[in-house]
Amino acid sequence: MLDLGRTFLQSVERSPHAPAIVDGDLMLTYAQWYERIRCAAAGLREIGLVPGDRLLAVLQNRWEMATLHWACQFAGIVMVPLNWRAKPEELDYCVRDAGVKALVFEPVSADAVLASPAARAVPCIALDGAAGGSLPFATLLASIPLSPTPLAEADGVSLMLYTSGTTGKPKGVPRRHRQERAAALAHVAQNLYRRGECTLGVMPLYHTMGVRSLLAMALVDGLFVCVRRWNAGQALQEIAAHRISCLYLVPTLYHDLLADAGFDASAIRTVTKLGFAGASMSDGLLCRLALAFKPELFVNHYGSSEVYTFSIDQHATRKPGSAGRAGINTRLRVVRLEAKSPDDLAAIGEEGQIIADLRGDEAFEGYWNRDDANAKSLRDGWYFTGDTGYFDADGDLFVSGRVDDMIISGGENISPVDIESVLSLHPAVDEVAVAGVADPRWGQKVVAFVKPRGSVDAQALDTYCRNSDLVNFKRPRDYVFVEEIPKSPVGKILRRKLSAGEYALAPHSVNPGPNPSLNPSPNQAADAAPVDTIKE
């Protein structure tokens, strides 16, 4: 298999004059960008980096970040991208853990770099005159271009992503060139990308979705339009200006696009392919997007940093909530929640833990310096994802949440996603997240945290749930109306914050506290449809 440097060369040779990257007023063709990439690669070599060394970047989605990513692929250097919002202690940990030999930063991340002893101990390449740099980025570009022959091979490590785990220290995920290329090829195939596609480069390049968009565009000689920091209004302008043809975003960003005052359905008609990943999408948002964009293809992609593709559904609205079938490089199983072996399979319709075959072309081989994490997640050639879900009778996969997010109330296992899907369809619900809150009697009780779109109260939502297909014991017993649903930088709901009370109440709302009329009956654990204290 080709390495990624030679993969980029393919596009340069096929389409040297095709537009490759846009960042504000800057537009480079593949031939022009290739020269800058070669110079940057040579500059990294000149400051002492050799194949196998690690370069850490704390940059937004700007052309320099994308250029460095490709330069590392040519020079055989391992790219270690990190959230530009990282705190000094996070930066310190990752620099030491990865054995970083140099670092690239910009003014927005300068304070963290200056406050990190580990970062200050390596050469720091500064953009835009950021304070504390050892040398400016322009120095790299002034270097004599690197030889056209890439120094990396397919089995070399391309990059190391750090997972944004909700607890504990982040885990490094080393990924080889062949694994990254296989994942990018699968992304192209599964999203039916054509030659010359144009995408919005807004998913961060420290996240697997952002990296996939960058690599996929090179594979199809396409255009990558940088969006440095998320702004729905700016994103809509870029879509119109560059005739964006495909979007690959987390659900939160799609929500923001539709909610922006400048959204105009006629201005986004060039977008024919929608893809989402990173979190489940509510039924309500699915319907609204399908109506607004009328896409030819609407793909639900389920994956991770460790194994890029688990499953895909190319008809996301056909069976809302379905993550479809295993991707072209993947084999999947669902095992019982307490399974120790990959052969302890859950029954059809039974909720269990989703696992993926590590022999797949996109799969990683283990975490960096984390034997504890490997022992927990890697068993007998399978990756135990920590995600819960089930196969339905048709063989489609449904992802119900995280093992750690499972609500155990009165002895019943309750998935938040099922409840969120129902409530998201209520016209007065803008966003909703469901979490378990400690309860002295039931262990945990189901609480819905709602960002309202209009006037609504707990009783109205409870009535709505009673009239839905949601089984009775899963109904929320409390409703809390909040200003925002807390999320990670890439849009994942942070249920632990909700459970811990870390949220702001919506204006004019009062936290109602426990609602006796909504509490579960003593029969809950024994009966799937308990008798409630509310009179029908």
C-alpha positions as CSV (number, residue, x, y, z in Angstrom):
1,M,0.0,0.0,0.0
2,L,1.1,3.6,-0.7
3,D,2.2,5.8,2.2
4,L,0.4,9.2,2.6
5,G,3.1,11.2,1.0
6,R,2.9,9.3,-2.2
7,T,-0.9,9.5,-1.9
8,F,-0.7,13.3,-2.0
9,L,1.7,13.1,-5.0
10,Q,-1.0,11.2,-6.9
11,S,-3.2,14.3,-6.7
12,V,-0.4,16.6,-7.7
13,E,0.4,14.5,-10.7
14,R,-3.2,14.1,-11.8
15,S,-4.5,17.6,-11.1
16,P,-1.7,20.0,-10.5
17,H,-3.8,23.1,-11.3
18,A,-6.9,22.0,-9.4
19,P,-7.7,24.1,-6.3
20,A,-6.6,22.2,-3.2
21,I,-7.0,24.4,-0.2
22,V,-8.6,27.7,0.7
23,D,-8.1,29.7,3.9
24,G,-9.7,33.2,3.8
25,D,-8.2,35.0,0.8
26,L,-5.5,32.3,0.3
27,M,-6.1,29.7,-2.4
28,L,-3.5,27.2,-3.5
29,T,-3.6,24.7,-6.3
30,Y,-2.2,21.2,-5.7
31,A,1.1,22.1,-7.4
32,Q,1.4,25.4,-5.3
33,W,0.5,23.6,-2.1
34,Y,3.0,20.8,-2.8
35,E,5.9,23.3,-3.0
36,R,5.0,24.7,0.4
37,I,4.6,21.3,1.9
38,R,8.0,20.3,0.6
39,C,9.5,23.4,2.1
40,A,7.9,22.8,5.5
41,A,9.1,19.2,5.5
42,A,12.6,20.4,4.8
43,G,12.4,23.0,7.5
44,L,11.4,20.4,10.1
45,R,14.4,18.3,9.0
46,E,16.7,21.4,9.4
47,I,15.7,21.9,13.0
48,G,16.7,18.3,13.8
49,L,13.6,16.2,13.3
50,V,14.1,12.8,11.7
51,P,11.7,10.1,10.6
52,G,9.9,8.7,13.7
53,D,10.2,11.9,15.7
54,R,7.0,13.6,17.0
55,L,5.8,17.1,16.1
56,L,3.0,18.4,18.3
57,A,0.7,21.1,16.9
58,V,-1.8,23.2,18.9
59,L,-3.3,25.1,16.0
60,Q,-6.8,25.9,14.6
61,N,-7.9,24.7,11.2
62,R,-5.7,26.9,9.2
63,W,-3.7,26.3,6.0
64,E,-0.5,26.1,8.1
65,M,-1.9,23.2,10.2
66,A,-3.0,21.3,7.1
67,T,0.4,22.0,5.5
68,L,2.3,20.6,8.5
69,H,0.1,17.5,8.5
70,W,1.1,16.7,5.0
71,A,4.7,17.8,5.5
72,C,5.0,15.2,8.3
73,Q,3.7,12.5,5.9
74,F,6.5,13.3,3.4
75,A,9.2,13.6,6.1
76,G,8.3,10.5,8.0
77,I,7.6,12.6,11.1
78,V,4.7,11.7,13.4
79,M,2.1,14.4,13.7
80,V,0.6,14.8,17.2
81,P,-2.3,17.3,16.9
82,L,-3.8,18.6,20.1
83,N,-6.8,20.8,20.9
84,W,-5.8,24.4,20.6
85,R,-7.8,25.1,23.8
86,A,-5.7,22.6,25.8
87,K,-4.7,23.7,29.3
88,P,-1.0,23.9,30.3
89,E,-1.3,20.7,32.3
90,E,-2.8,18.8,29.4
91,L,-0.2,20.1,27.0
92,D,2.5,19.2,29.5
93,Y,1.2,15.7,29.8
94,C,1.0,15.1,26.1
95,V,4.4,16.5,25.3
96,R,6.0,14.2,27.8
97,D,3.9,11.2,27.0
98,A,4.5,11.4,23.3
99,G,8.2,12.3,23.6
100,V,7.6,15.3,21.4
101,K,10.7,16.8,19.7
102,A,9.2,20.1,18.5
103,L,6.0,22.1,18.8
104,V,4.0,24.5,16.7
105,F,1.6,27.0,18.1
106,E,-0.2,30.3,17.5
107,P,-1.3,33.3,19.6
108,V,-4.6,31.6,20.7
109,S,-2.6,28.7,22.3
110,A,0.4,30.8,23.4
111,D,-0.5,31.1,27.1
112,A,-0.7,27.3,27.5
113,V,2.6,26.8,25.8
114,L,4.3,29.5,27.9
115,A,2.9,27.8,31.1
116,S,4.0,24.3,30.2
117,P,7.6,23.4,31.3
118,A,7.6,20.4,28.9
119,A,6.6,22.5,25.9
120,R,9.2,25.2,26.8
121,A,11.9,22.5,26.7
122,V,11.6,21.8,23.0
123,P,11.8,24.0,19.9
124,C,8.6,26.0,19.6
125,I,7.6,27.2,16.1
126,A,5.4,30.3,16.3
127,L,2.8,31.5,13.9
128,D,1.6,35.1,13.6
129,G,4.4,36.4,15.9
130,A,3.1,34.4,19.0
131,A,5.2,35.2,22.1
132,G,7.7,32.6,23.2
133,G,8.6,31.0,19.9
134,S,12.0,29.7,19.1
135,L,11.6,30.4,15.4
136,P,8.8,31.7,13.2
137,F,6.8,29.4,10.9
138,A,8.1,31.4,7.9
139,T,11.6,30.0,8.6
140,L,10.3,26.6,7.7
141,L,8.9,27.8,4.4
142,A,12.2,29.5,3.5
143,S,13.9,26.1,3.4
144,I,15.0,24.4,0.2
145,P,12.2,22.0,-0.7
146,L,12.6,18.4,0.5
147,S,13.4,15.8,-2.2
148,P,10.2,14.7,-4.1
149,T,10.7,11.1,-2.8
150,P,8.8,10.8,0.5
151,L,10.8,9.4,3.5
152,A,7.9,7.5,5.0
153,E,6.7,4.0,4.3
154,A,3.2,2.5,4.6
155,D,4.1,0.8,7.9
156,G,5.5,4.0,9.5
157,V,3.4,5.9,12.0
158,S,1.5,8.8,10.4
159,L,0.0,10.5,13.5
160,M,-0.9,10.0,17.1
161,L,-4.3,11.2,18.1
162,Y,-5.1,11.8,21.8
163,T,-8.6,10.7,22.8
164,S,-10.7,13.2,24.6
165,G,-11.9,10.8,27.3
166,T,-14.4,12.2,29.8
167,T,-12.4,10.8,32.7
168,G,-8.7,10.2,33.4
169,K,-5.7,11.2,31.3
170,P,-6.1,11.2,27.5
171,K,-4.9,8.1,25.7
172,G,-2.5,8.3,22.7
173,V,-3.7,6.4,19.6
174,P,-0.8,5.8,17.2
175,R,-2.0,5.2,13.6
176,R,0.2,3.9,10.7
177,H,0.1,5.3,7.1
178,R,-1.6,2.2,5.8
179,Q,-4.3,2.4,8.5
180,E,-4.9,6.1,7.8
181,R,-5.0,5.6,4.0
182,A,-7.4,2.7,4.3
183,A,-9.7,4.8,6.5
184,A,-9.6,7.7,4.0
185,L,-10.3,5.3,1.1
186,A,-13.2,3.9,3.0
187,H,-14.5,7.4,3.8
188,V,-14.5,8.2,0.1
189,A,-16.3,5.0,-0.9
190,Q,-18.8,5.1,1.9
191,N,-19.7,8.7,1.2
192,L,-19.7,8.2,-2.6
193,Y,-17.3,11.1,-3.1
194,R,-16.5,12.0,-6.7
195,R,-13.4,13.6,-8.2
196,G,-13.3,17.3,-7.4
197,E,-15.6,17.3,-4.3
198,C,-15.4,20.4,-2.1
199,T,-15.8,20.1,1.7
200,L,-15.9,22.4,4.7
201,G,-12.7,21.9,6.7
202,V,-14.3,22.7,10.0
203,M,-14.0,19.5,12.1
204,P,-10.7,20.0,14.0
205,L,-7.6,18.5,12.7
206,Y,-6.8,17.1,16.1
207,H,-9.9,14.9,15.7
208,T,-10.3,11.8,13.4
209,M,-13.2,13.4,11.5
210,G,-11.2,16.4,10.6
211,V,-8.2,14.3,9.5
212,R,-10.5,12.1,7.4
213,S,-11.9,15.1,5.6
214,L,-8.4,16.4,4.8
215,L,-7.1,13.1,3.5
216,A,-10.3,12.3,1.6
217,M,-10.2,15.5,-0.4
218,A,-6.6,14.7,-1.5
219,L,-7.7,11.2,-2.6
220,V,-10.3,12.8,-5.0
221,D,-8.3,15.9,-6.0
222,G,-10.8,17.9,-4.0
223,L,-10.9,21.2,-2.3
224,F,-10.5,21.7,1.5
225,V,-12.0,25.0,2.7
226,C,-10.5,25.9,6.1
227,V,-12.8,27.2,8.9
228,R,-10.4,28.2,11.7
229,R,-13.0,28.4,14.5
230,W,-16.6,27.4,14.3
231,N,-19.1,30.1,13.4
232,A,-22.3,29.0,11.8
233,G,-22.7,32.3,9.9
234,Q,-19.2,32.1,8.4
235,A,-19.7,28.5,7.6
236,L,-22.8,29.3,5.6
237,Q,-21.0,32.0,3.7
238,E,-18.2,29.6,2.8
239,I,-20.7,27.0,1.6
240,A,-22.2,29.6,-0.8
241,A,-18.9,31.2,-1.9
242,H,-17.1,27.9,-2.7
243,R,-20.1,25.8,-3.7
244,I,-19.4,23.2,-1.1
245,S,-20.6,19.8,-2.2
246,C,-20.3,17.6,0.9
247,L,-20.5,18.2,4.6
248,Y,-19.1,15.9,7.3
249,L,-20.0,17.4,10.8
250,V,-21.1,16.4,14.3
251,P,-24.8,16.9,14.9
252,T,-24.3,20.0,17.1
253,L,-22.8,21.9,14.1
254,Y,-25.7,20.9,11.9
255,H,-28.1,22.2,14.6
256,D,-26.2,25.5,14.6
257,L,-26.4,25.8,10.8
258,L,-30.2,25.4,10.8
259,A,-30.6,27.8,13.8
260,D,-28.5,30.6,12.3
261,A,-30.5,33.7,11.3
262,G,-28.7,33.7,7.9
263,F,-29.7,30.2,6.9
264,D,-31.1,30.2,3.4
265,A,-32.0,26.9,1.8
266,S,-31.5,28.2,-1.7
267,A,-27.9,29.1,-0.8
268,I,-26.9,25.6,0.2
269,R,-28.3,23.7,-2.8
270,T,-24.7,22.8,-3.9
271,V,-24.5,20.5,-0.9
272,T,-25.6,17.1,-2.1
273,K,-24.0,14.8,0.5
274,L,-24.4,15.0,4.2
275,G,-22.5,12.9,6.7
276,F,-22.4,13.0,10.4
277,A,-20.5,11.2,13.2
278,G,-19.1,11.8,16.7
279,A,-22.5,11.5,18.4
280,S,-26.0,10.2,17.7
281,M,-28.4,12.5,15.9
282,S,-31.8,13.0,17.2
283,D,-34.8,12.0,15.1
284,G,-36.0,15.6,15.1
285,L,-32.7,17.0,13.7
286,L,-32.6,14.3,11.1
287,C,-36.0,15.3,9.8
288,R,-35.2,19.0,9.8
289,L,-31.9,18.5,7.9
290,A,-33.5,16.2,5.3
291,L,-36.2,18.8,4.7
292,A,-33.7,21.8,4.5
293,F,-30.9,20.2,2.4
294,K,-32.8,17.5,0.4
295,P,-29.5,15.6,0.1
296,E,-28.8,12.9,-2.4
297,L,-27.0,11.0,0.3
298,F,-27.3,11.2,4.1
299,V,-24.7,9.1,5.9
300,N,-24.7,8.2,9.5
301,H,-21.0,7.2,10.2
302,Y,-20.2,5.4,13.5
303,G,-16.6,5.1,14.4
304,S,-13.7,6.1,16.7
305,S,-10.1,7.3,16.8
306,E,-9.0,3.7,17.3
307,V,-11.0,2.1,14.5
308,Y,-12.1,4.8,12.1
309,T,-15.2,3.1,10.7
310,F,-17.4,0.7,12.8
311,S,-20.5,1.0,10.7
312,I,-22.3,3.2,8.2
313,D,-25.9,3.8,7.1
314,Q,-26.1,5.6,3.8
315,H,-29.9,6.2,4.3
316,A,-29.9,7.9,7.7
317,T,-33.5,8.9,7.5
318,R,-34.8,5.5,6.4
319,K,-34.5,4.0,9.9
320,P,-33.8,6.8,12.3
321,G,-31.3,5.8,15.0
322,S,-29.8,3.0,12.9
323,A,-26.0,3.0,12.5
324,G,-26.4,0.6,9.6
325,R,-24.0,-2.2,8.9
326,A,-20.3,-2.8,9.3
327,G,-18.0,-0.6,7.1
328,I,-16.1,-2.1,4.2
329,N,-12.9,-2.7,6.3
330,T,-14.7,-3.8,9.5
331,R,-16.3,-6.8,11.3
332,L,-18.6,-6.1,14.2
333,R,-20.2,-8.0,17.0
334,V,-22.4,-7.1,20.0
335,V,-21.5,-9.1,23.1
336,R,-23.3,-9.2,26.5
337,L,-22.7,-6.3,28.8
338,E,-20.5,-8.3,31.2
339,A,-18.8,-10.4,28.5
340,K,-15.1,-11.2,28.9
341,S,-14.9,-13.0,25.6
342,P,-15.7,-11.8,22.1
343,D,-17.6,-15.0,21.6
344,D,-20.2,-14.3,24.3
345,L,-22.7,-12.8,21.9
346,A,-25.9,-10.9,22.8
347,A,-29.1,-12.0,21.3
348,I,-30.9,-10.1,18.5
349,G,-32.5,-7.0,20.1
350,E,-30.5,-7.5,23.3
351,E,-28.4,-4.5,24.4
352,G,-24.8,-5.3,24.9
353,Q,-21.3,-3.9,24.2
354,I,-20.2,-3.3,20.6
355,I,-16.8,-4.8,19.6
356,A,-14.7,-4.6,16.4
357,D,-12.3,-6.9,14.8
358,L,-8.7,-5.6,15.2
359,R,-7.7,-7.3,11.9
360,G,-9.6,-4.7,10.0
361,D,-7.5,-2.4,7.8
362,E,-8.5,0.7,9.7
363,A,-7.9,-0.6,13.2
364,F,-5.1,0.6,15.5
365,E,-2.8,-1.8,17.3
366,G,-3.0,-0.5,20.9
367,Y,-2.7,2.6,23.0
368,W,0.6,4.4,23.5
369,N,2.2,3.7,26.9
370,R,-1.1,2.5,28.3
371,D,-1.0,-1.2,29.2
372,D,-3.9,-0.7,31.5
373,A,-6.1,0.6,28.7
374,N,-5.0,-2.1,26.4
375,A,-5.9,-4.8,29.0
376,K,-9.4,-3.3,29.3
377,S,-10.2,-2.7,25.6
378,L,-8.2,-5.3,23.6
379,R,-9.2,-8.9,24.0
380,D,-8.5,-11.9,21.8
381,G,-8.1,-9.8,18.7
382,W,-11.1,-7.6,19.2
383,Y,-11.5,-4.0,20.3
384,F,-14.2,-3.5,23.1
385,T,-15.5,-0.1,22.3
386,G,-17.2,0.8,25.5
387,D,-20.3,1.6,23.5
388,T,-23.6,-0.1,24.0
389,G,-26.0,-1.2,21.3
390,Y,-27.9,-4.0,19.7
391,F,-28.6,-5.6,16.3
392,D,-32.2,-5.5,15.2
393,A,-34.0,-8.4,13.3
394,D,-32.8,-6.9,10.0
395,G,-29.2,-6.9,11.0
396,D,-28.9,-3.2,11.5
397,L,-26.9,-1.8,14.4
398,F,-28.3,0.6,16.9
399,V,-25.9,2.5,19.2
400,S,-27.6,3.3,22.5
401,G,-24.8,5.1,24.4
402,R,-21.8,4.4,26.5
403,V,-21.4,1.6,29.0
404,D,-20.5,4.4,31.5
405,D,-23.7,6.4,30.5
406,M,-26.1,3.5,31.1
407,I,-28.7,4.4,33.7
408,I,-29.4,1.6,36.2
409,S,-32.7,2.5,37.9
410,G,-34.5,0.0,40.1
411,G,-32.5,-2.8,38.5
412,E,-33.3,-1.9,34.9
413,N,-30.7,-0.9,32.4
414,I,-31.9,2.3,30.6
415,S,-30.3,3.8,27.6
416,P,-30.4,7.7,27.3
417,V,-30.5,7.7,23.5
418,D,-33.9,6.0,23.2
419,I,-35.5,8.7,25.4
420,E,-33.7,11.5,23.7
421,S,-34.9,10.3,20.3
422,V,-38.5,10.6,21.5
423,L,-38.3,13.9,23.2
424,S,-36.3,15.5,20.3
425,L,-39.4,15.3,18.1
426,H,-41.5,17.5,20.4
427,P,-41.9,20.9,18.7
428,A,-40.9,22.9,21.8
429,V,-37.7,20.9,22.4
430,D,-34.6,22.4,20.8
431,E,-32.0,20.0,22.3
432,V,-32.3,17.3,24.9
433,A,-29.9,15.1,26.9
434,V,-30.9,12.4,29.3
435,A,-28.7,11.3,32.3
436,G,-28.9,9.3,35.5
437,V,-29.0,11.3,38.7
438,A,-28.3,9.6,42.1
439,D,-31.5,8.6,43.9
440,P,-31.5,7.1,47.4
441,R,-34.3,4.6,46.6
442,W,-33.7,3.6,42.9
443,G,-29.9,4.1,42.7
444,Q,-30.4,6.4,39.7
445,K,-33.4,8.1,38.3
446,V,-33.9,9.2,34.7
447,V,-33.7,13.0,34.2
448,A,-34.2,14.8,31.0
449,F,-32.3,18.1,30.5
450,V,-34.1,20.2,27.9
451,K,-33.0,23.2,26.0
452,P,-36.5,24.6,25.1
453,R,-37.4,26.1,21.8
454,G,-40.8,27.4,23.0
455,S,-43.0,27.4,26.0
456,V,-43.3,23.9,27.6
457,D,-43.4,22.3,31.0
458,A,-42.6,19.0,32.6
459,Q,-46.2,17.8,32.5
460,A,-46.6,18.4,28.8
461,L,-43.4,16.5,28.1
462,D,-44.4,13.6,30.3
463,T,-47.7,13.4,28.5
464,Y,-45.8,13.4,25.2
465,C,-43.7,10.4,26.4
466,R,-46.7,8.5,27.6
467,N,-48.3,8.8,24.2
468,S,-45.2,7.7,22.4
469,D,-43.7,4.2,21.9
470,L,-41.4,4.7,24.8
471,V,-41.8,1.9,27.4
472,N,-43.1,3.3,30.7
473,F,-40.2,2.5,32.9
474,K,-37.9,4.6,30.7
475,R,-39.9,7.8,31.1
476,P,-38.0,10.7,32.7
477,R,-39.0,11.2,36.3
478,D,-37.7,14.8,36.3
479,Y,-37.3,17.5,33.7
480,V,-34.8,20.3,34.0
481,F,-34.8,23.2,31.5
482,V,-31.3,24.5,30.8
483,E,-29.7,27.2,28.8
484,E,-27.3,24.9,27.0
485,I,-26.5,21.2,26.9
486,P,-22.8,20.8,27.9
487,K,-20.7,19.3,25.2
488,S,-17.1,18.5,24.4
489,P,-15.2,20.6,21.8
490,V,-16.3,18.1,19.1
491,G,-20.0,18.1,20.2
492,K,-20.3,15.0,22.4
493,I,-22.8,15.4,25.2
494,L,-21.1,15.5,28.6
495,R,-23.7,13.6,30.7
496,R,-21.4,13.5,33.7
497,K,-21.7,17.3,34.0
498,L,-25.5,17.1,33.9
499,S,-25.5,14.3,36.5
500,A,-23.2,16.5,38.7
501,G,-25.4,19.5,38.4
502,E,-23.0,21.5,36.2
503,Y,-25.4,23.4,34.1
504,A,-27.3,26.8,33.9
505,L,-31.0,26.9,34.1
506,A,-32.9,28.4,31.2
507,P,-34.1,31.9,31.6
508,H,-37.4,32.1,33.6
509,S,-37.2,28.5,34.6
510,V,-37.0,27.1,38.0
511,N,-35.4,23.8,38.8
512,P,-38.4,21.9,39.9
513,G,-36.5,19.3,42.0
514,P,-38.0,15.9,42.4
515,N,-41.5,15.7,40.9
516,P,-43.4,13.2,43.0
517,S,-46.0,12.7,40.3
518,L,-43.3,11.5,37.9
519,N,-41.5,9.1,40.2
520,P,-41.4,5.4,39.4
521,S,-43.7,3.1,41.2
522,P,-42.4,0.3,43.5
523,N,-43.2,-2.1,40.8
524,Q,-40.6,-0.7,38.3
525,A,-37.9,-3.3,38.7
526,A,-40.3,-6.1,38.4
527,D,-42.7,-4.8,35.7
528,A,-41.7,-3.3,32.4
529,A,-44.9,-1.1,32.5
530,P,-45.2,0.0,36.1
531,V,-48.3,1.6,37.7
532,D,-47.6,5.3,38.2
533,T,-49.0,7.5,40.9
534,I,-50.4,10.0,38.4
535,K,-54.1,9.2,37.8
536,E,-54.9,8.6,34.1
